[in-house]
Amino acid sequence: MPRDQGSVTDQELEALRDGMAKQGEALREALAEDLGGDPDDY
């Protein structure tokens, strides 16, 4: 049964985007460290 969680604010969306960007950067850095190359390659 779905429940109404209310609206998401612009600030909450921006915080989510920032968190996702930081997580992506950390992932690319880890891949570059483990597999070689530059983080931008991933």
Summary of the structure (lengths in Angstrom):
residues: 42
radius of gyration: 16.0
end to end distance: 39.2
largest distance: 46.9
contacts: 69
relative contact order: 0.12
helix: 69%
strand: 0%
